[in-house]
Amino acid sequence: MSVDPMNQPALFARDTLITPLIMLINNGVPITTFIDVGAADGSFALTILDAVNPNLHTLCIDAQETYAPSLARIESILGEPYRISAVGDHDGMIRVNRPEHEYWLSTAAHMNTPDRTLELPCRKLDGLRQESGLNGPYFIKLDVEGAEMGVLRGAEDTIRDASGLLIESPVRSAPGPQFLEIYEFLAARDFSLFDIVRLSHRGSDSTLYQFYSVFIANRFDFRGKAPLRSKTQQAEVLAAVTGRRDQLRAENVQLIASIKLKRAMLSGSAP
């Protein structure tokens, strides 16, 4: 059911992974099946079912057997299927990096080191989704530690019947996929950037290294149908802008005095 976007309750903080899905569904974007690639213990899929729509179907996929008991329990109680397999652009085997923690396993070639790799079965997402028998429109979440492009290339059919995607997106100067590659791939398939949430920064130098990007299929894009703000919101913004300018001009007086003093001190002419 569509909800007036001007009056949506703030059920979740704005910068959560679940908020974009709530916004999409509340604005009539159809989602029948939620596919989670890199599902780990299935916690996010359960959150979607509990908080968004308990009647959605889910398909949780992870490469590691360590998550099988958790995913099998979800299937046995709720009937939601799972698969244990790496996901990529081919069916066969794939060499993966053996991580320090299972959350960080990656099929991305640039992540592999010769003394820390193992081989795992690999499937295209299209095949795994077809075998599940679950119908679209799909919403796809990717949390695959640098292997995003391989998964996307193996999901062409699924993407054609997807209404949106949530992708852990890298920002790096080192080798490996960049967010721009993900953006260009999906833009060429009639998707637009809808949201960015959960920015993460490196502990060593505080620079940005990843975020979650959200894409919407252009055929379902509802933006622009409503004004940027309601009349009440617009009046509040105008009042805030006016007050902010007065505050900034007062701060400018203090900053000018501070800069003048610092320049004098540096030149040795301070009183």
Secondary structure as GFF3:
##gff-version 3
##sequence-region A 1 271
A	DSSP	three_ten_helix	5	7	.	.	.	ID=ss1
A	DSSP	alpha_helix	19	26	.	.	.	ID=ss2
A	DSSP	beta_strand	33	37	.	.	.	ID=ss3
A	DSSP	alpha_helix	43	51	.	.	.	ID=ss4
A	DSSP	beta_strand	57	62	.	.	.	ID=ss5
A	DSSP	three_ten_helix	65	67	.	.	.	ID=ss6
A	DSSP	alpha_helix	68	78	.	.	.	ID=ss7
A	DSSP	beta_strand	82	84	.	.	.	ID=ss8
A	DSSP	beta_strand	86	88	.	.	.	ID=ss9
A	DSSP	beta_strand	92	97	.	.	.	ID=ss10
A	DSSP	three_ten_helix	102	104	.	.	.	ID=ss11
A	DSSP	three_ten_helix	109	111	.	.	.	ID=ss12
A	DSSP	three_ten_helix	114	116	.	.	.	ID=ss13
A	DSSP	beta_strand	117	124	.	.	.	ID=ss14
A	DSSP	alpha_helix	125	132	.	.	.	ID=ss15
A	DSSP	beta_strand	138	142	.	.	.	ID=ss16
A	DSSP	alpha_helix	148	153	.	.	.	ID=ss17
A	DSSP	alpha_helix	156	160	.	.	.	ID=ss18
A	DSSP	beta_strand	162	170	.	.	.	ID=ss19
A	DSSP	alpha_helix	179	187	.	.	.	ID=ss20
A	DSSP	beta_strand	191	201	.	.	.	ID=ss21
A	DSSP	beta_strand	208	217	.	.	.	ID=ss22
A	DSSP	three_ten_helix	218	220	.	.	.	ID=ss23
A	DSSP	alpha_helix	231	267	.	.	.	ID=ss24
###
